[in-house]
């Protein structure tokens, strides 16, 4: 059974969640549908957020990008320090540390007294001299974050699209808990994580959040194509005289999108993994199906696997776990139904909606085309049985679809702020990494896991 601390926190959590859901309903009732804003929101004022940090704090650098001028859709990029190791064949095989990379654009870091400290004491002079012809003294005093080396010898890493939980109506890609979890996944899986800040309900109902997820996948493909065009034109950034820089970046048809340098230098979109947490798992599954329907139109992006962590599935005919554990920890069934009512349009509300029930007929495309799917479930979660049933249907059509069930665990046991540092959450991250690496490792070029 869960600990006494978890039980007590669950009572407080459910009380707070119920209060917030009721407030969402009241605020929606007081506003007319004609005044709804399609731009939407991706976070709530009451939620604590973690600011982006371009320094490799704890081995991962982050930045935020607003990718759609018409909506609030955004992504947070998590770049692991391992991306700065030289590409295969360009070094003796021993990865270099962050501090030893004299060839990367890593400038000086300020200490607590305001003076500048070199990132590496014995390499600082070499780094300064390597930039003597491109930067002035005043420029060198300012830390500008990581800018990729133009040598093109940095590693290409797989990309993981991560969709946070929160019952459609709360949570964010830049929350403290989600930031911690994404950092953990970036390091454990050795991938670039794109945490998606999709639009929340009830301001934007279905299919807004799901379409936002697919839009990020399309944006990733566009970024890869822009980067390739940029490379064919002789590079995106050329140094001018007197320390100036002349931008040669390729932009899209509207001039709204520059090549994202972190992705251009380090991302391999042909090895893309989708990871969804709770309702985010529903989004991941939706994006997987849309990717199958899009086919080669997504090139060079290829979804090679997906991870569904305690998916937010439900249905009209209850399962055994839905009957026996309807009042389970943190997210009980009555509150989740209320969240579904806030998410689905009134005229479409049904617990057998394709976004809610993965086992409804004619959901499309055929399950045999789905990517390998790892499903994480918790023993004390009323949603577990339907997630297991979906995995069984995938295995019937020969899709690699294992289920990892964690004993004495509750919904969001590996991603909830209170539980992130537990041994069980750490073990879950390691289990995910072991399975994911089967599909993202480059056989013949790197060690296969």
SVG drawing of the C-alpha trace seen along z (x, -y; Angstrom):
<svg xmlns="http://www.w3.org/2000/svg" viewBox="-25 -46 71 58">
<polyline fill="none" stroke="black" stroke-width="0.4" points="0.0,0.0 1.1,-3.6 2.7,-5.3 0.8,-7.4 2.4,-10.5 1.2,-9.7 -2.3,-9.0 -2.5,-12.3 -1.1,-14.2 -3.7,-12.5 -6.5,-13.8 -5.2,-17.4 -4.5,-17.0 -8.0,-15.8 -9.6,-18.6 -7.6,-21.2 -8.2,-19.6 -12.0,-19.5 -12.0,-23.1 -10.0,-24.1 -12.3,-22.1 -15.4,-23.7 -13.8,-27.1 -13.1,-26.2 -16.8,-25.3 -18.0,-28.5 -15.6,-30.7 -16.7,-29.1 -20.4,-29.5 -19.9,-33.2 -18.3,-33.8 -20.0,-33.4 -18.7,-31.0 -18.4,-33.9 -15.7,-35.5 -13.5,-32.4 -9.9,-33.1 -8.4,-30.6 -4.9,-31.8 -5.5,-29.9 -3.3,-29.4 -0.7,-26.8 -0.3,-27.3 -2.2,-28.4 -1.4,-31.4 -1.4,-29.1 1.2,-26.8 4.9,-27.3 7.2,-27.3 10.9,-26.8 12.6,-29.4 14.7,-28.2 18.4,-27.9 20.9,-27.8 23.6,-26.8 24.2,-23.0 22.9,-22.9 22.7,-19.3 23.9,-18.3 21.0,-19.7 20.5,-23.1 17.0,-24.5 15.3,-27.1 11.7,-28.1 10.3,-28.7 6.9,-29.9 6.3,-28.1 2.9,-29.2 2.1,-32.9 -1.7,-32.2 -1.8,-30.3 0.0,-30.0 1.6,-26.7 5.3,-26.5 8.0,-24.0 10.8,-23.8 14.0,-22.2 16.1,-20.0 19.6,-19.6 21.8,-17.0 25.4,-17.8 26.3,-14.6 25.3,-16.3 28.5,-18.3 30.6,-15.2 32.2,-14.9 30.4,-12.8 31.3,-9.2 34.7,-8.8 35.8,-12.4 37.5,-11.5 39.2,-8.6 35.9,-7.4 36.2,-8.8 33.5,-11.5 34.8,-14.8 33.2,-16.7 31.4,-20.0 34.4,-21.9 36.9,-20.5 35.1,-21.6 37.2,-24.5 35.6,-24.3 32.0,-25.0 30.6,-28.5 30.5,-28.4 31.4,-31.8 32.0,-32.9 29.8,-32.4 29.3,-35.0 29.9,-34.1 28.0,-35.3 30.2,-38.4 29.6,-39.6 33.1,-38.7 33.5,-36.3 34.8,-32.8 36.1,-30.6 34.2,-27.4 37.4,-25.5 40.5,-27.0 43.1,-25.4 41.2,-25.9 40.0,-29.4 42.9,-31.1 42.5,-28.8 38.9,-29.5 39.4,-33.2 42.0,-33.1 39.8,-31.0 37.2,-33.8 39.6,-36.8 38.9,-37.3 35.1,-37.1 34.1,-38.8 35.0,-42.0 36.1,-42.3 32.6,-43.6 30.9,-40.7 33.1,-38.1 31.9,-39.4 28.3,-38.3 27.2,-34.7 25.0,-34.1 24.1,-30.5 25.1,-27.6 25.6,-28.3 26.5,-25.2 29.9,-24.9 30.1,-25.4 32.4,-22.4 29.4,-20.1 31.1,-17.4 28.7,-17.4 26.6,-14.4 23.1,-13.9 20.7,-12.7 17.2,-11.3 14.3,-13.5 11.6,-12.8 8.4,-14.8 7.0,-14.9 3.4,-15.7 2.7,-16.6 -0.3,-15.5 -2.9,-17.5 -6.3,-16.2 -6.4,-18.5 -7.1,-21.6 -3.9,-22.1 -0.1,-21.4 2.4,-22.9 5.6,-22.0 7.6,-24.5 6.3,-23.5 9.0,-22.6 7.9,-19.0 7.8,-18.6 11.2,-20.4 12.7,-17.9 11.2,-14.9 12.3,-16.0 15.8,-16.7 15.9,-13.1 14.6,-11.7 17.1,-13.7 20.0,-12.3 18.7,-8.7 17.7,-8.2 20.4,-10.5 17.9,-12.4 16.8,-15.9 13.5,-16.4 10.8,-18.7 8.3,-19.4 5.1,-20.5 3.1,-23.4 -0.2,-22.6 -3.4,-24.6 -5.5,-23.8 -9.2,-23.3 -11.8,-24.6 -10.5,-27.7 -9.6,-25.4 -11.5,-22.1 -10.8,-19.0 -9.1,-18.7 -6.9,-21.7 -4.5,-20.0 -4.2,-17.0 -3.7,-19.1 -1.0,-21.1 0.9,-17.9 0.8,-17.0 1.7,-20.5 4.9,-20.2 5.8,-17.1 5.2,-18.9 7.3,-21.8 10.2,-19.4 10.1,-18.2 10.1,-21.8 13.1,-22.5 15.0,-19.6 14.2,-20.6 15.2,-24.3 18.4,-23.1 19.2,-21.0 18.5,-23.9 20.7,-26.1 23.5,-23.6 23.2,-23.4 23.5,-27.2 26.9,-27.2 25.9,-27.5 23.7,-29.7 26.0,-32.1 29.1,-33.8 31.4,-36.0 31.8,-39.6 34.6,-42.0 35.2,-43.8 33.5,-41.1 30.1,-41.5 27.9,-38.7 26.0,-38.4 22.9,-36.2 22.3,-33.8 19.5,-31.8 16.8,-30.3 13.3,-31.3 9.9,-30.0 7.5,-31.5 6.4,-34.1 9.8,-34.9 8.5,-33.7 10.8,-30.8 14.5,-30.8 16.5,-27.6 16.6,-26.5 20.4,-26.0 20.2,-23.4 18.0,-21.2 19.9,-21.9 23.2,-20.9 22.1,-18.0 18.7,-16.6 18.1,-13.4 14.3,-13.5 14.4,-10.1 14.6,-8.7 11.6,-10.3 10.0,-9.0 6.7,-10.2 6.2,-10.1 2.9,-11.1 2.0,-11.4 -1.6,-10.8 -3.7,-12.8 -0.5,-13.5 -0.4,-9.8 -3.7,-10.3 -2.1,-13.1 0.9,-10.9 -1.3,-8.2 -3.3,-10.7 0.0,-12.1 1.2,-8.5 -2.0,-7.9 -1.8,-11.2 1.9,-10.4 0.8,-7.1 -1.8,-8.9 0.7,-11.6 3.2,-9.0 6.1,-10.4 4.7,-13.9 6.4,-14.1 9.9,-13.2 12.5,-13.2 10.6,-12.8 9.9,-9.1 8.1,-8.1 10.0,-4.9 8.4,-4.3 6.0,-5.7 5.7,-5.6 2.3,-5.8 2.6,-6.6 -0.6,-5.7 -2.8,-6.9 -6.0,-8.9 -8.2,-6.3 -11.9,-5.8 -15.0,-4.2 -18.7,-3.7 -18.5,-0.1 -16.4,0.0 -13.4,2.3 -12.6,4.1 -10.2,1.5 -12.7,-1.3 -15.2,0.5 -12.9,1.5 -10.7,-1.6 -13.1,-4.4 -12.1,-6.4 -8.3,-5.8 -5.5,-8.1 -5.0,-11.6 -7.3,-11.3 -10.5,-9.5 -13.0,-8.6 -15.7,-11.3 -13.2,-14.1 -11.7,-12.6 -15.2,-12.5 -15.5,-16.2 -12.2,-16.9 -13.5,-15.1 -16.6,-17.3 -14.4,-20.3 -12.2,-19.0 -14.7,-17.5 -17.2,-19.8 -20.7,-19.4 -22.1,-18.1 -19.4,-15.4 -19.2,-14.4 -19.0,-10.6 -16.8,-8.4 -16.4,-6.4 -15.0,-9.3 -12.0,-8.3 -9.8,-10.6 -11.0,-8.8 -11.4,-5.1 -8.7,-3.6 -10.7,-0.4 -13.7,-1.8 -14.2,-0.4 -13.1,-2.3 -10.8,-4.5 -8.2,-4.2 -5.6,-3.7 -5.3,0.1 -3.5,1.0 -0.9,3.1 0.7,-0.2 1.2,-1.7 4.8,-2.1 6.2,0.0 4.4,-1.1 5.6,-0.8 2.8,-1.2 3.4,-2.2 0.6,-1.4 0.3,-1.7 -1.3,0.9 -3.5,-1.7 -4.9,-3.5 -8.4,-3.0 -7.3,-3.6 -4.8,-0.7 -7.1,2.1 -8.0,0.2 -4.4,-0.7 -3.5,2.9 -6.3,4.0 -5.1,1.5 -1.6,3.0 -3.0,6.5 -4.8,5.4 -1.5,4.0 0.3,7.3 -2.5,9.2 -1.4,7.5 2.3,8.1 3.2,4.6 5.9,4.7 3.8,3.4 5.0,4.5 3.4,3.3 5.3,2.4 3.2,2.4 4.5,0.9 3.3,2.3 2.0,0.1 2.2,-2.8 -0.4,-5.5 -1.4,-7.5 1.5,-9.8 3.9,-8.1 6.9,-8.9 5.9,-12.5 4.0,-14.1 6.1,-16.7 6.0,-14.9 7.0,-11.6 9.7,-12.5 12.6,-11.7 11.4,-8.3 13.3,-5.1 10.3,-4.0 10.2,-7.1 14.0,-6.7 13.5,-3.0 10.7,-3.9 12.9,-6.4 15.7,-3.8 13.2,-1.1 11.9,-3.5 15.4,-4.3 16.4,-0.7 13.3,0.0 13.5,-3.2 17.2,-2.7 16.2,0.5 14.6,-1.8 16.8,-4.9 20.3,-3.3 22.2,-3.4 23.1,0.2 26.4,0.5 27.5,-2.9 26.9,-2.9 26.4,-0.3 22.9,1.2 21.1,1.6"/>
</svg>
